[in-house]
Amino acid sequence: VRLLSLARDLRRRRARERQGLFVAEGVRTVEELLASGVPVRGALAAPSLDGTPRGAALRAGIAERGVPLLDVSDAEFASASDTDSPQGILAVGEQPRATAADVLGRMGESSCALLLDAVQDPGNAGTMLRSAAAFGAAGVIAVTGTVDLWGAKVVRSAMGALFRQVVAHASWEEVDAALGGAELWGADGAGEPVSRLHGERPGRLVLAVGNEGAGLSADARGRARRLVAIPIAPGVESLNAAVAAGILLYELRPWRAAESSRP
Amino acid sequence: VRLLSLARDLRRRRARERQGLFVAEGVRTVEELLASGVPVRGALAAPSLDGTPRGAALRAGIAERGVPLLDVSDAEFASASDTDSPQGILAVGEQPRATAADVLGRMGESSCALLLDAVQDPGNAGTMLRSAAAFGAAGVIAVTGTVDLWGAKVVRSAMGALFRQVVAHASWEEVDAALGGAELWGADGAGEPVSRLHGERPGRLVLAVGNEGAGLSADARGRARRLVAIPIAPGVESLNAAVAAGILLYELRPWRAAESSRP
């Protein structure tokens, strides 16, 4: 029962921050969590979990790992769930604590980190985390004003990428102190077309993407050495923020130089 | 009151198909609808609409265009709404009826069309429509098994792109009959890296993107002349489907050849 009230409590950002915990919900997300090595405090299951072979296998996997599992009613589960159609499983995990310095310290000579500058939509933030992992980013930094990366919807949308990447919440001051030789670029519709760069980029690149409606903050603009844009058709207002971030991460992927030197 | 029951009815795909109507909900979506020239049958407003200057301006805009507006209570509005936090405005529009032949007939000598092959998530479908508009696609074809492009969430996620693009629902037989000189390519993680093509593509390209979980259907694979992939880091399972579609549309944008011939 303590686990049920804990899971309910963790729907609030303040509680997640204070306890350093988060909730992973749904069959696939909990599977990814178990596979990742992130410490798991316990899990809640509703009767509906056992309705599919995959759900039943997940229950067995949880038991095998010695993770405490509490069976609750569908109504109790719904009271802790963040989704409209719960799959009957959620797990409480420990947030791997990382700082901006941890993320930037992981950057090799040709590397990228993604910086979320007041991104507000949790689905977008999760999708960006997934793209960052796909394009070899050293990690992701969420600066003040960004949605909590450990919120349930971000965790779900990241599809496991959150458990395998180094992610940090940080202030701009912490970013400044950690930046070292890395160069910050900003995504901005009025910037230079990223396609014209033909992959040219600094060895250590921090790519800042801004808020869905307002774009980059003054803080990000003031620090950006370059603003880059994705050329789109005239008369079209903009791309979805997560799509735009994905295209920029793709264009600026660290292994691009090696690719084009092949025959 | 007829408008209220109509809006409620239009939450069902069958009703939308039978009546050839759709619902656009939210301040921005209704603004985009009014600006697009798509015929509007009427609008429903709740008291909350007038709480913001932008909402009040929208009410005036609707009246100016002579669109019938019905004021309902918050509870009545919620009964027709598709969102968790309604903004107090929705409008009923007429689906512009287009066929696969209409979409493919609009393709110039260097053009692209997007084909949705059993894409299921309405947010992904709407985001893909938005990307297709941004990268100059002639239109979008949703083949059998794809989510209804006129569902409320697709309409919202498309951010107006749906009202400005030629979109069609079609069977594979209709696609076959309309394909003409266009070449169909499929998005597939095991295909050739799209980055190696350096923008080489047929003049008329139909790009098929598959279901979020299952990928391309056998129908699409059987028709695809080429399968293209986005190279991602080892150990990462996949990109979000809408991000992947966005990157491919970007890489294969019709104006790319003209871009790289510039100094």
Interface residues (C-beta under 8 A of the other chain):
Chain A: G123 T127 R130 S131 A133 A134 F135 G136 S157 M159 G160 A161 R164 P193 S195 R196 I230 P231 I232 A233 G235 V236 E237 S238 L239 N240 A242 V243 A244 G246 I247 Y250 R253 W255 R256 E259
Chain B: G123 T127 R130 S131 A133 A134 F135 G136 S157 M159 G160 A161 R164 P193 S195 R196 I230 P231 I232 A233 G235 V236 E237 S238 L239 N240 A242 V243 A244 G246 I247 Y250 R253 W255 R256 E259
